[in-house]
Amino acid sequence: MHQSLTFLATIGTDPQIMKTLAIISLLALLTISGAAISDQLLTADQQIAQRVD
């Protein structure tokens, strides 16, 4: 008889790879949030300049 295996049982998990993916994901989130903050800071000067004109 053939028993179907779950996805994790057929591929297996590697703790080192999971840690690496978690670090990459955290760095990506930090990069995106940093870009959003810097974009707000850089465009704030443009909005002030447009109001003065």
C-alpha positions as semicolon CSV with decimal commas, in nm:
position;residue;x (nm);y (nm);z (nm)
1;M;0,000;0,000;0,000
2;H;0,117;0,348;-0,084
3;Q;0,064;0,618;0,173
4;S;0,075;0,979;0,067
5;L;0,330;1,188;0,252
6;T;0,277;1,546;0,358
7;F;0,462;1,830;0,192
8;L;0,703;1,870;0,485
9;A;0,771;1,499;0,506
10;T;0,865;1,473;0,141
11;I;1,088;1,781;0,137
12;G;1,197;1,809;0,499
13;T;1,293;2,120;0,690
14;D;1,640;2,259;0,745
15;P;1,670;2,492;1,046
16;Q;1,970;2,678;0,900
17;I;1,783;2,758;0,577
18;M;1,478;2,870;0,776
19;K;1,696;3,105;0,985
20;T;1,853;3,247;0,670
21;L;1,513;3,309;0,511
22;A;1,389;3,475;0,831
23;I;1,688;3,710;0,836
24;I;1,644;3,796;0,468
25;S;1,274;3,867;0,527
26;L;1,348;4,094;0,823
27;L;1,613;4,284;0,627
28;A;1,369;4,328;0,339
29;L;1,103;4,468;0,574
30;L;1,354;4,709;0,728
31;T;1,463;4,823;0,383
32;I;1,106;4,884;0,269
33;S;1,014;5,074;0,585
34;G;1,333;5,279;0,565
35;A;1,256;5,368;0,204
36;A;0,903;5,476;0,297
37;I;1,032;5,700;0,577
38;S;1,303;5,857;0,364
39;D;1,052;5,914;0,084
40;Q;0,826;6,103;0,324
41;L;1,117;6,314;0,446
42;L;1,238;6,394;0,094
43;T;0,895;6,481;-0,045
44;A;0,801;6,695;0,256
45;D;1,043;6,966;0,135
46;Q;0,881;6,962;-0,209
47;Q;0,533;7,011;-0,064
48;I;0,651;7,306;0,146
49;A;0,820;7,464;-0,155
50;Q;0,503;7,428;-0,365
51;R;0,296;7,601;-0,095
52;V;0,535;7,896;-0,084
53;D;0,516;7,946;-0,462
